[in-house]
Amino acid sequence: MKNFIKNIIAFSLKNKFFTFFWVGVLVIAGIVSFVKMPIEAFPDVTNTQIIIVTDWKGRSAEEVERFVTTPIEIAMNSVQRKTNVRSITMFGLSVIKIIFEDGVEDFFARQQVTNQLQNVELPEGVHPEVQPPYGPTGEIFRYVLKSNKRDTRDLLTIQDWTIERELRRVPGVADIVSFGGQEKIYEISVDPVKLQRYDLTPLELYQAVSKSNLNVGGDVIEKNGQAYVVRGIGLLDSKKDIENTIVDIFNGNPLLVKDVATVQETSMPRVGQVGLNENDDVVEGIIVMRKGENPSEVLKRIKEKIHELNTSILPRDVKMETFYDRDNLIAYCTHTVMHNLLEGIILVTVIVFLFMADWRTTLIVAIVIPLALLFSFLMLHLKGMSANLLSIGAIDFGIIIDGAVVMVEGVFVVLDHKARSVGMQNFNRLAKMGLIKTTGIQMGQAIFFSKLIIISALLPIFSFEKVEGKMFSPLAWTLGFALLGALIFTLTLIPVLSHMLLNKNVEEKKTFVTRFITRIVEKAFAWTYAHKRLTLLIAMLSFILTIFSTRWLGTEFLPQLNEGALWITAELPMSMSLSESVKLTKELRNKLSTFPEVKDVLSQIGRSNDGTDPNGFYFVQFQVNLIPKNQWRHGISMDNIVKEMD
């Protein structure tokens, strides 16, 4: 090991240009990796799960459970490597979630579920849908549609037939969830008296309309050397088409739908409703990101597509307005990380300068911090991992630079002794590479094994499984890569910089800080040595008090994250109707809007249109966007706002 460290230090000192070259390349690669690296608030700790949503409109929960949920559950019981199967059955909706073992790939799980789903016999017209892969933090963007001319029926039609199709083309988008609005349908109201007069049944009327709503293929006619494709067009496009559909022949005359029924444009029974500020009925779109994608890149593409929709695709009176943007959270996380890193670098640099009292040694030591972090970012990017507040926040700058401090301090002391023995003028003319090389080799062995011991202390974290492993393994990888980078730079770049910067006028100084600390430590040691039993008693009492005080120490699973918004839920009586829920929800929105710190309030009643968020009319969710914190009332905090709202 000694020869290995000796060769590394000797090669670096002999090839300074090459050392600076590869360090520069690493810096560029680290910066690029940091820019491209996904930044999350917290790691995704969930196992692979597949969600099956089945919509059977108009059917009771009991029927859906019996004919849809139960057959699918029975089929899913034979899926390999699953841990459990969970289901929710509601009026007209079945949602089944299959959760798999830790480490199961999404492709394997999806293939298993799809194969088993093909063997399930379901009622006619019922088609289960397997949801795309996304995680619990996949929701990255929310928008609402606004128009001064159209109602929510027209807006939802635009949302389903234009906006959703365009947004699904954006790479990285997993799903588009529509919430609120009225789904447009044509309703045929039958007159029983007229049906009896013409000896018809409602079923015959239904079958006549269904058979008319289709195109039929024909043949090819050749004429004048040209081929003409013949087909019959029968798709119903309007209310008038339905009214003029032939039901039967009565006394030699065609009997039309309008002769026995009235046709009107209406909407499907609503399963949820969205309100925004003073507006009780708006159309909301929720964009969900595919699992494993970079949210920054996906959001950039989404905003470009929304700009295209607003400027050149949508009608001029229809606009998509942003309500929630994950970029705000990413910016907050990035600001928090950079703020903490900058504070740490400044604090460590100041402390090193106070003890060493030389700008050159301080610079050499401090430069290791950003280089080690860039090395860590590069390794995380190559490993395909993302950065989060837990992993980056756990980096201890003191542990990172301790090796560099030992190396620089050792070289500095040896050079100072040499300068004192031969005189400063003679010292400035001496060649110092051999001295730095010898000292670096001596210090390098201790530094190498100390870093190795610290890195080995992270090995138990790598053995964690399930939630613990997904939560803390990014932390261990980030810190481990940073320590490895610091070790590499300590054995290569630090000797080179020491040889270049500590070439002249090296003098160890005793600052007031070191003199003060030395004096205090000497007095403390003399007192403790003279009072051994009392010292042990004080140490034991301090230990006991420390352990006992933990009972008043708060605990939390994850640190709180403030992204400038509040999420509020309200549960009403289970039997609450939609109209009554809308009425109460409006009152709650108005009360929340009275707070000076509140910018917008969006409410969601019930479930989304596609059933991916299964809830009844009794369940109401509010997203409260707040104004920037510097505009809040003086002295008020987030906790104060929450208490006032409660």
C-alpha positions as CSV (number, residue, x, y, z in Angstrom):
1,M,0.0,0.0,0.0
2,K,2.9,2.3,0.7
3,N,4.3,1.9,-2.8
4,F,0.9,2.4,-4.2
5,I,0.4,5.8,-2.5
6,K,4.1,6.7,-3.2
7,N,3.6,6.1,-6.9
8,I,0.3,8.2,-7.0
9,I,1.9,11.2,-5.3
10,A,5.2,10.9,-7.3
11,F,3.3,10.7,-10.6
12,S,1.1,13.7,-9.7
13,L,4.1,15.9,-8.7
14,K,6.0,14.9,-11.8
15,N,3.1,15.5,-14.2
16,K,1.5,18.6,-12.9
17,F,-0.1,19.6,-16.2
18,F,-1.7,16.2,-16.6
19,T,-3.0,16.5,-13.0
20,F,-4.6,19.8,-13.7
21,F,-6.0,18.5,-17.0
22,W,-7.9,15.6,-15.6
23,V,-9.1,17.7,-12.6
24,G,-10.4,20.2,-15.1
25,V,-12.1,17.5,-17.1
26,L,-13.7,16.1,-14.0
27,V,-14.9,19.6,-13.0
28,I,-16.6,20.1,-16.3
29,A,-18.2,16.6,-16.2
30,G,-19.3,17.2,-12.6
31,I,-21.0,20.5,-13.5
32,V,-22.7,18.9,-16.5
33,S,-23.9,16.0,-14.3
34,F,-25.3,18.4,-11.7
35,V,-27.2,20.4,-14.3
36,K,-28.7,17.2,-15.8
37,M,-29.3,15.4,-12.6
38,P,-32.9,15.1,-11.4
39,I,-33.3,16.9,-8.1
40,E,-36.1,15.7,-5.8
41,A,-37.2,16.7,-2.4
42,F,-37.3,13.2,-1.0
43,P,-36.4,9.8,-2.6
44,D,-39.2,7.5,-3.9
45,V,-39.5,4.7,-1.3
46,T,-42.4,2.8,-2.9
47,N,-42.2,-0.6,-4.4
48,T,-43.2,-1.3,-8.0
49,Q,-47.0,-1.3,-8.2
50,I,-49.5,-1.7,-11.0
51,I,-52.9,0.0,-10.9
52,I,-55.9,-1.3,-12.9
53,V,-58.8,1.1,-13.3
54,T,-62.2,-0.2,-14.6
55,D,-65.0,2.2,-15.4
56,W,-68.6,0.7,-15.5
57,K,-70.8,3.8,-15.6
58,G,-74.2,3.7,-13.8
59,R,-73.6,0.5,-11.9
60,S,-73.8,0.2,-8.2
61,A,-70.8,-0.6,-6.0
62,E,-72.2,-4.0,-5.3
63,E,-72.5,-4.9,-8.9
64,V,-69.0,-3.5,-9.8
65,E,-67.5,-5.5,-6.9
66,R,-69.2,-8.7,-7.9
67,F,-68.7,-8.6,-11.7
68,V,-65.5,-6.6,-12.1
69,T,-63.4,-6.3,-9.0
70,T,-63.7,-9.9,-7.7
71,P,-62.8,-11.6,-11.1
72,I,-59.8,-9.4,-11.6
73,E,-58.6,-10.0,-8.0
74,I,-58.9,-13.7,-8.5
75,A,-56.8,-13.5,-11.7
76,M,-54.2,-11.3,-10.0
77,N,-53.7,-13.8,-7.2
78,S,-51.6,-15.9,-9.5
79,V,-49.2,-13.0,-10.4
80,Q,-45.6,-13.9,-9.4
81,R,-43.6,-11.9,-6.8
82,K,-46.5,-9.8,-5.6
83,T,-46.8,-8.9,-2.0
84,N,-50.5,-8.0,-1.8
85,V,-53.6,-7.0,-3.9
86,R,-55.7,-4.1,-2.8
87,S,-59.0,-2.8,-4.3
88,I,-61.5,0.0,-4.0
89,T,-65.0,-0.3,-5.4
90,M,-67.3,2.6,-5.8
91,F,-70.3,3.6,-7.8
92,G,-69.4,2.8,-11.4
93,L,-65.7,2.4,-10.6
94,S,-63.2,-0.4,-9.7
95,V,-59.6,0.4,-8.7
96,I,-57.2,-2.5,-8.1
97,K,-53.6,-2.0,-7.0
98,I,-51.0,-4.9,-7.1
99,I,-47.9,-4.2,-5.1
100,F,-44.8,-6.3,-5.8
101,E,-41.7,-7.3,-3.9
102,D,-38.7,-5.0,-3.5
103,G,-36.5,-4.9,-6.6
104,V,-39.1,-6.1,-9.1
105,E,-38.8,-4.3,-12.4
106,D,-41.8,-2.4,-13.7
107,F,-41.6,-4.2,-17.1
108,F,-41.8,-7.7,-15.4
109,A,-44.7,-6.6,-13.2
110,R,-46.6,-5.0,-16.1
111,Q,-46.1,-8.1,-18.3
112,Q,-47.4,-10.4,-15.5
113,V,-50.5,-8.3,-14.9
114,T,-51.3,-7.9,-18.6
115,N,-51.1,-11.6,-19.3
116,Q,-53.4,-12.5,-16.4
117,L,-55.8,-9.7,-17.3
118,Q,-56.5,-11.2,-20.8
119,N,-58.0,-14.3,-19.1
120,V,-60.6,-12.4,-17.1
121,E,-64.2,-12.5,-18.3
122,L,-65.9,-9.2,-17.7
123,P,-69.4,-7.8,-18.7
124,E,-69.9,-6.6,-22.2
125,G,-68.5,-3.1,-22.8
126,V,-66.2,-3.2,-19.7
127,H,-62.6,-2.6,-20.5
128,P,-60.0,-2.5,-17.6
129,E,-57.1,-0.1,-18.1
130,V,-53.6,-0.6,-16.7
131,Q,-52.2,2.7,-15.6
132,P,-48.8,3.9,-16.9
133,P,-45.8,3.7,-14.5
134,Y,-45.6,6.7,-12.2
135,G,-44.6,7.2,-8.6
136,P,-46.2,8.9,-5.6
137,T,-44.4,12.2,-6.5
138,G,-45.3,11.9,-10.2
139,E,-47.7,14.9,-10.3
140,I,-45.6,17.7,-11.6
141,F,-48.0,20.2,-13.2
142,R,-51.6,21.4,-12.8
143,Y,-53.5,23.8,-15.0
144,V,-57.0,25.1,-15.5
145,L,-58.9,26.0,-18.6
146,K,-60.4,29.5,-18.9
147,S,-62.7,31.0,-21.4
148,N,-65.1,33.9,-21.4
149,K,-67.4,32.3,-24.0
150,R,-67.6,28.6,-23.3
151,D,-69.0,26.5,-20.4
152,T,-67.2,23.5,-18.8
153,R,-68.9,21.1,-21.2
154,D,-67.2,22.6,-24.2
155,L,-63.9,23.1,-22.2
156,L,-63.8,19.4,-21.1
157,T,-64.4,18.4,-24.7
158,I,-61.4,20.5,-25.8
159,Q,-59.4,19.0,-22.9
160,D,-60.2,15.4,-23.8
161,W,-59.9,15.6,-27.6
162,T,-57.2,18.2,-28.1
163,I,-55.1,19.1,-25.1
164,E,-54.8,15.6,-23.7
165,R,-53.7,14.2,-27.0
166,E,-51.1,16.9,-27.5
167,L,-49.6,16.6,-24.0
168,R,-49.3,12.8,-24.2
169,R,-46.9,13.4,-27.1
170,V,-44.5,15.1,-24.7
171,P,-41.6,12.7,-23.8
172,G,-41.6,11.8,-20.1
173,V,-45.4,12.4,-19.6
174,A,-47.1,9.3,-18.2
175,D,-50.7,10.4,-17.9
176,I,-53.1,13.3,-18.2
177,V,-55.8,13.4,-15.5
178,S,-58.9,15.5,-16.1
179,F,-60.8,16.7,-13.1
180,G,-64.2,18.5,-13.2
181,G,-66.2,19.7,-16.1
182,Q,-69.2,18.1,-17.8
183,E,-68.7,15.2,-20.2
184,K,-70.8,16.0,-23.3
185,I,-73.4,13.4,-24.4
186,Y,-76.6,13.3,-26.4
187,E,-79.7,12.1,-24.4
188,I,-82.7,10.5,-26.1
189,S,-85.9,11.0,-24.1
190,V,-88.5,8.5,-25.2
191,D,-92.2,9.3,-25.3
192,P,-93.9,6.1,-24.0
193,V,-97.3,7.0,-25.6
194,K,-95.7,7.4,-29.1
195,L,-93.8,4.2,-28.7
196,Q,-97.0,2.3,-27.9
197,R,-98.7,3.9,-30.8
198,Y,-96.0,2.6,-33.3
199,D,-95.6,-0.7,-31.4
200,L,-92.0,-0.1,-30.5
201,T,-89.9,-0.8,-27.5
202,P,-87.0,1.3,-26.0
203,L,-84.6,-1.5,-26.8
204,E,-85.6,-1.4,-30.5
205,L,-85.0,2.4,-30.5
206,Y,-81.6,1.9,-28.9
207,Q,-80.6,-0.8,-31.3
208,A,-81.6,1.3,-34.3
209,V,-79.5,4.3,-33.2
210,S,-76.5,2.0,-32.4
211,K,-76.6,0.3,-35.8
212,S,-76.8,3.6,-37.5
213,N,-73.8,5.1,-35.8
214,L,-71.1,3.4,-37.9
215,N,-69.4,3.5,-41.3
216,V,-69.5,0.5,-43.6
217,G,-67.0,-0.5,-46.2
218,G,-67.9,-1.0,-49.9
219,D,-66.0,-1.9,-53.0
220,V,-63.8,-0.3,-55.6
221,I,-65.3,1.1,-58.8
222,E,-63.2,1.6,-61.9
223,K,-64.1,4.4,-64.2
224,N,-62.1,6.1,-66.9
225,G,-58.9,4.4,-65.7
226,Q,-59.4,5.6,-62.1
227,A,-60.3,3.6,-59.0
228,Y,-62.9,5.0,-56.6
229,V,-63.4,3.6,-53.1
230,V,-67.0,3.2,-52.2
231,R,-68.1,3.3,-48.5
232,G,-71.2,4.2,-46.5
233,I,-70.8,7.0,-44.0
234,G,-73.2,6.7,-41.0
235,L,-71.4,8.2,-38.0
236,L,-73.7,10.5,-36.1
237,D,-72.1,13.9,-35.6
238,S,-74.9,16.1,-34.3
239,K,-78.3,16.3,-32.7
240,K,-79.9,16.6,-36.1
241,D,-78.3,13.3,-37.3
242,I,-79.7,11.4,-34.3
243,E,-83.2,12.9,-34.8
244,N,-83.2,11.9,-38.5
245,T,-82.2,8.3,-37.8
246,I,-84.7,5.7,-39.1
247,V,-86.1,3.5,-36.4
248,D,-88.7,1.5,-38.4
249,I,-91.1,1.7,-41.4
250,F,-94.7,2.4,-40.5
251,N,-97.4,2.3,-43.2
252,G,-94.7,2.6,-45.9
253,N,-93.2,5.7,-44.3
254,P,-89.9,5.9,-42.5
255,L,-90.3,6.4,-38.7
256,L,-87.6,8.7,-37.3
257,V,-86.2,9.1,-33.8
258,K,-87.7,12.6,-33.6
259,D,-91.1,11.0,-34.2
260,V,-91.0,9.1,-30.9
261,A,-88.5,10.9,-28.8
262,T,-86.7,14.2,-28.1
263,V,-82.9,14.5,-28.5
264,Q,-81.0,17.0,-26.4
265,E,-77.4,17.8,-25.6
266,T,-76.6,17.2,-22.0
267,S,-73.8,15.7,-19.8
268,M,-72.9,12.5,-18.0
269,P,-73.6,12.2,-14.2
270,R,-70.8,14.0,-12.5
271,V,-68.3,12.2,-10.3
272,G,-66.4,15.3,-9.2
273,Q,-66.2,19.0,-9.5
274,V,-63.4,21.6,-9.3
275,G,-63.6,25.2,-8.0
276,L,-61.1,28.0,-8.2
277,N,-61.5,31.1,-6.1
278,E,-64.9,32.5,-6.9
279,N,-65.6,30.1,-9.7
280,D,-67.5,26.9,-8.6
281,D,-67.0,25.0,-11.8
282,V,-63.7,24.8,-13.8
283,V,-61.9,22.2,-15.8
284,E,-58.5,21.1,-14.3
285,G,-55.8,19.1,-15.9
286,I,-53.1,17.2,-13.9
287,I,-49.9,16.1,-15.7
288,V,-48.2,13.0,-14.3
289,M,-44.6,12.3,-15.0
290,R,-43.3,8.9,-15.9
291,K,-41.3,7.2,-13.2
292,G,-37.6,7.8,-13.3
293,E,-37.7,10.8,-15.6
294,N,-35.9,14.1,-14.9
295,P,-38.7,16.5,-13.8
296,S,-36.8,19.6,-14.9
297,E,-36.5,18.4,-18.5
298,V,-40.0,17.1,-18.6
299,L,-41.4,20.4,-17.3
300,K,-39.4,22.3,-19.9
301,R,-41.0,20.3,-22.7
302,I,-44.5,20.6,-21.1
303,K,-44.2,24.4,-21.0
304,E,-43.1,24.5,-24.6
305,K,-46.1,22.4,-25.6
306,I,-48.5,24.6,-23.5
307,H,-47.2,27.7,-25.1
308,E,-47.8,26.1,-28.5
309,L,-51.3,25.1,-27.5
310,N,-52.1,28.6,-26.3
311,T,-50.7,30.4,-29.3
312,S,-51.6,28.2,-32.3
313,I,-53.8,25.2,-31.5
314,L,-56.5,26.2,-29.1
315,P,-59.4,28.5,-29.9
316,R,-58.5,32.1,-29.2
317,D,-60.9,32.4,-26.3
318,V,-59.5,29.3,-24.5
319,K,-56.3,29.5,-22.5
320,M,-54.4,27.1,-20.2
321,E,-53.4,28.8,-17.0
322,T,-50.8,27.3,-14.7
323,F,-51.9,26.6,-11.1
324,Y,-49.1,24.3,-9.8
325,D,-45.6,23.9,-11.2
326,R,-43.1,21.5,-9.8
327,D,-40.4,23.9,-10.9
328,N,-41.1,25.9,-7.8
329,L,-40.3,22.9,-5.6
330,I,-37.2,22.1,-7.7
331,A,-36.0,25.7,-7.4
332,Y,-36.6,25.6,-3.6
333,C,-34.7,22.4,-3.3
334,T,-31.8,23.7,-5.4
335,H,-31.7,27.0,-3.5
336,T,-31.7,25.1,-0.2
337,V,-28.9,22.8,-1.3
338,M,-26.8,25.6,-2.7
339,H,-27.4,27.8,0.3
340,N,-26.3,25.0,2.7
341,L,-23.3,24.1,0.6
342,L,-22.2,27.7,0.4
343,E,-22.6,28.3,4.1
344,G,-20.7,25.1,4.8
345,I,-17.8,26.0,2.5
346,I,-17.6,29.5,3.9
347,L,-17.7,28.3,7.5
348,V,-15.1,25.6,7.0
349,T,-12.9,28.0,5.1
350,V,-13.1,30.6,7.9
351,I,-12.3,28.0,10.5
352,V,-9.3,26.7,8.6
353,F,-8.0,30.2,8.1
354,L,-8.3,31.0,11.8
355,F,-6.2,28.0,12.7
356,M,-3.6,28.0,9.8
357,A,-3.4,31.8,9.3
358,D,-2.2,31.4,5.7
359,W,-4.4,32.1,2.7
360,R,-2.5,29.6,0.6
361,T,-3.2,26.6,2.9
362,T,-6.7,27.8,3.3
363,L,-7.3,27.8,-0.4
364,I,-5.7,24.4,-0.9
365,V,-7.9,22.9,1.8
366,A,-11.1,24.7,0.8
367,I,-10.9,23.7,-2.9
368,V,-11.4,20.1,-2.0
369,I,-15.0,20.7,-0.9
370,P,-16.4,21.7,-4.3
371,L,-14.2,19.2,-6.2
372,A,-15.4,16.3,-3.9
373,L,-19.0,17.3,-4.5
374,L,-18.6,17.5,-8.2
375,F,-17.0,14.1,-8.2
376,S,-20.0,12.8,-6.2
377,F,-22.4,14.3,-8.7
378,L,-20.6,12.7,-11.6
379,M,-20.6,9.3,-9.9
380,L,-24.3,9.6,-9.0
381,H,-25.1,10.5,-12.6
382,L,-23.1,7.6,-14.0
383,K,-25.0,5.3,-11.6
384,G,-28.3,6.7,-12.7
385,M,-29.3,8.1,-9.3
386,S,-31.0,11.4,-8.5
387,A,-30.1,13.9,-5.8
388,N,-32.4,14.9,-3.0
389,L,-32.3,17.0,0.2
390,L,-31.6,14.0,2.4
391,S,-28.6,12.7,0.5
392,I,-26.9,16.1,-0.2
393,G,-27.8,17.5,3.2
394,A,-26.0,14.6,5.0
395,I,-22.6,15.5,3.5
396,D,-20.3,16.5,6.3
397,F,-17.7,19.0,5.1
398,G,-15.5,18.3,8.1
399,I,-15.2,14.6,7.2
400,I,-14.5,15.5,3.6
401,I,-11.6,17.9,4.3
402,D,-10.0,16.2,7.3
403,G,-7.6,14.3,5.1
404,A,-6.7,17.5,3.1
405,V,-6.2,19.4,6.4
406,V,-3.8,16.7,7.7
407,M,-1.9,16.6,4.4
408,V,-1.5,20.4,4.1
409,E,-0.8,20.9,7.8
410,G,1.9,18.2,7.7
411,V,3.6,19.7,4.6
412,F,3.3,23.2,6.0
413,V,4.9,22.2,9.3
414,V,7.8,20.3,7.6
415,L,8.4,23.3,5.3
416,D,8.3,25.7,8.2
417,H,10.9,23.6,10.1
418,K,13.1,23.5,7.0
419,A,12.8,27.3,6.6
420,R,13.8,27.8,10.3
421,S,16.8,25.5,10.0
422,V,18.3,27.0,6.8
423,G,16.9,30.5,6.9
424,M,14.1,32.0,4.8
425,Q,16.3,33.3,2.0
426,N,18.1,29.9,1.5
427,F,14.7,28.1,1.9
428,N,13.2,30.2,-0.9
429,R,15.9,29.0,-3.3
430,L,15.7,25.3,-2.3
431,A,13.9,22.6,-4.4
432,K,11.1,21.3,-2.2
433,M,9.5,18.5,-4.4
434,G,11.4,15.7,-2.6
435,L,10.5,17.1,0.8
436,I,6.8,17.4,-0.1
437,K,6.8,14.0,-1.7
438,T,8.3,12.3,1.4
439,T,5.9,14.1,3.8
440,G,2.9,13.3,1.5
441,I,3.8,9.6,1.5
442,Q,4.0,9.6,5.3
443,M,0.7,11.4,5.7
444,G,-1.0,9.6,2.8
445,Q,-1.0,6.2,4.4
446,A,-2.8,7.5,7.5
447,I,-5.2,9.5,5.4
448,F,-5.9,6.5,3.1
449,F,-6.8,4.2,6.0
450,S,-8.8,6.8,7.9
451,K,-11.0,7.5,4.8
452,L,-11.3,3.7,4.2
453,I,-12.6,3.3,7.8
454,I,-15.1,6.1,7.4
455,I,-16.4,4.7,4.0
456,S,-16.6,1.2,5.5
457,A,-18.8,2.6,8.3
458,L,-21.4,3.2,5.5
459,L,-21.5,-0.5,4.5
460,P,-24.4,-1.3,6.9
461,I,-26.5,1.3,5.2
462,F,-26.0,-0.4,1.9
463,S,-27.5,-3.5,3.4
464,F,-30.8,-1.9,4.2
465,E,-33.8,-3.2,2.3
466,K,-37.3,-2.0,1.3
467,V,-38.2,1.4,2.6
468,E,-35.1,1.9,4.7
469,G,-32.8,1.0,1.8
470,K,-34.6,3.3,-0.7
471,M,-34.6,6.1,1.9
472,F,-31.0,6.0,3.1
473,S,-29.0,4.3,0.3
474,P,-28.8,7.5,-1.8
475,L,-27.4,9.2,1.3
476,A,-24.7,6.5,1.7
477,W,-23.8,6.6,-2.0
478,T,-23.6,10.4,-2.1
479,L,-21.4,10.6,1.1
480,G,-19.3,7.6,0.0
481,F,-18.6,9.1,-3.4
482,A,-17.7,12.5,-1.8
483,L,-15.3,10.8,0.6
484,L,-13.7,8.8,-2.3
485,G,-13.3,12.0,-4.3
486,A,-11.8,13.9,-1.4
487,L,-9.3,11.0,-0.9
488,I,-8.3,11.1,-4.6
489,F,-7.8,14.8,-4.6
490,T,-5.9,14.7,-1.3
491,L,-3.4,12.2,-2.8
492,T,-3.0,13.9,-6.2
493,L,-4.0,17.6,-6.4
494,I,-3.1,18.6,-2.8
495,P,0.6,17.8,-3.2
496,V,0.7,19.6,-6.5
497,L,-0.9,22.7,-5.2
498,S,1.3,22.6,-2.1
499,H,4.4,22.5,-4.3
500,M,3.2,25.4,-6.4
501,L,1.8,27.7,-3.7
502,L,4.0,26.8,-0.7
503,N,7.2,27.5,-2.6
504,K,8.3,30.6,-0.7
505,N,7.9,32.3,2.6
506,V,6.4,29.5,4.6
507,E,6.1,30.4,8.2
508,E,3.8,28.8,10.8
509,K,2.0,31.4,12.9
510,K,0.4,31.1,16.3
511,T,-2.9,33.0,16.0
512,F,-4.9,34.3,19.0
513,V,-7.4,31.5,18.3
514,T,-4.9,28.7,18.6
515,R,-3.2,30.4,21.6
516,F,-6.6,30.8,23.4
517,I,-7.7,27.2,22.7
518,T,-4.3,25.8,23.7
519,R,-4.5,27.7,27.0
520,I,-8.0,26.5,27.7
521,V,-7.2,22.9,26.8
522,E,-4.1,22.9,29.0
523,K,-6.0,24.2,32.0
524,A,-8.8,21.8,31.5
525,F,-6.4,18.8,31.2
526,A,-4.6,19.9,34.4
527,W,-7.8,20.2,36.3
528,T,-9.3,16.8,35.1
529,Y,-6.0,15.1,35.7
530,A,-6.0,16.4,39.3
531,H,-9.6,15.4,39.9
532,K,-10.0,12.1,38.2
533,R,-12.9,10.7,40.2
534,L,-14.9,13.9,40.0
535,T,-14.2,14.1,36.2
536,L,-15.6,10.5,35.7
537,L,-18.6,11.3,37.8
538,I,-19.4,14.5,35.8
539,A,-18.9,12.5,32.6
540,M,-21.3,9.8,33.7
541,L,-23.9,12.3,34.9
542,S,-23.7,14.2,31.6
543,F,-24.2,10.9,29.7
544,I,-27.2,10.0,31.8
545,L,-28.8,13.4,31.4
546,T,-28.2,13.3,27.6
547,I,-29.9,9.9,27.3
548,F,-32.8,11.1,29.6
549,S,-33.3,14.3,27.6
550,T,-34.2,12.3,24.5
551,R,-37.7,11.8,25.8
552,W,-38.4,15.5,25.1
553,L,-36.7,15.4,21.7
554,G,-39.2,15.4,18.8
555,T,-39.1,12.8,16.0
556,E,-40.3,12.8,12.4
557,F,-40.1,10.4,9.5
558,L,-39.1,13.1,7.0
559,P,-38.1,16.7,7.5
560,Q,-40.9,19.2,6.7
561,L,-40.7,20.9,3.3
562,N,-42.3,24.2,2.6
563,E,-42.8,24.9,-1.1
564,G,-45.1,27.9,-0.7
565,A,-48.5,26.1,-0.6
566,L,-50.8,24.2,1.7
567,W,-52.8,21.1,1.1
568,I,-56.0,20.8,3.1
569,T,-58.5,18.0,3.2
570,A,-62.1,18.1,4.5
571,E,-64.4,15.1,5.1
572,L,-68.1,15.7,5.0
573,P,-70.9,13.3,5.9
574,M,-70.7,10.1,3.7
575,S,-74.2,10.7,2.3
576,M,-73.5,14.3,1.2
577,S,-74.8,15.1,-2.3
578,L,-72.7,16.9,-4.9
579,S,-74.8,20.1,-4.8
580,E,-74.5,20.4,-1.0
581,S,-70.8,19.6,-1.1
582,V,-70.3,22.4,-3.7
583,K,-72.2,24.8,-1.5
584,L,-70.1,24.0,1.6
585,T,-66.8,23.9,-0.4
586,K,-67.5,27.4,-1.7
587,E,-67.9,28.7,1.9
588,L,-64.6,27.1,2.8
589,R,-62.8,28.6,-0.2
590,N,-64.1,32.0,0.6
591,K,-62.9,31.7,4.2
592,L,-59.5,30.5,3.1
593,S,-59.2,33.4,0.6
594,T,-59.7,36.0,3.4
595,F,-56.1,35.3,4.7
596,P,-53.7,38.0,3.4
597,E,-51.1,35.4,2.7
598,V,-53.3,33.4,0.4
599,K,-53.0,33.9,-3.4
600,D,-55.4,31.3,-4.9
601,V,-57.5,28.4,-3.6
602,L,-58.4,25.4,-5.7
603,S,-60.9,22.8,-4.5
604,Q,-61.5,19.3,-5.6
605,I,-64.7,17.4,-4.7
606,G,-65.1,13.7,-5.3
607,R,-62.9,11.9,-7.8
608,S,-61.2,12.6,-11.1
609,N,-62.9,11.9,-14.4
610,D,-60.9,8.7,-15.1
611,G,-61.2,7.3,-11.6
612,T,-57.5,7.4,-10.7
613,D,-58.3,9.3,-7.5
614,P,-61.2,7.3,-6.1
615,N,-63.2,9.4,-3.6
616,G,-66.9,10.3,-3.0
617,F,-68.6,13.6,-2.8
618,Y,-67.9,13.7,0.9
619,F,-64.2,14.1,0.4
620,V,-62.9,17.6,-0.5
621,Q,-59.3,18.6,-1.1
622,F,-57.9,22.2,-1.3
623,Q,-54.7,23.4,-2.7
624,V,-53.9,26.8,-1.2
625,N,-51.2,28.8,-3.0
626,L,-49.4,31.4,-0.9
627,I,-47.8,34.7,-1.9
628,P,-44.0,35.0,-1.5
629,K,-42.9,34.9,2.2
630,N,-41.4,38.4,2.1
631,Q,-44.9,39.8,1.5
632,W,-46.5,38.1,4.6
633,R,-47.6,39.9,7.7
634,H,-44.8,40.9,10.0
635,G,-43.8,38.1,12.4
636,I,-46.1,35.5,11.0
637,S,-44.9,32.0,10.2
638,M,-46.3,29.0,8.3
639,D,-47.3,27.4,11.7
640,N,-49.2,30.6,12.6
641,I,-51.1,30.5,9.3
642,V,-52.0,26.8,9.8
643,K,-53.2,27.5,13.4
644,E,-55.3,30.4,12.2
645,M,-56.9,28.3,9.4
646,D,-57.7,25.5,11.9
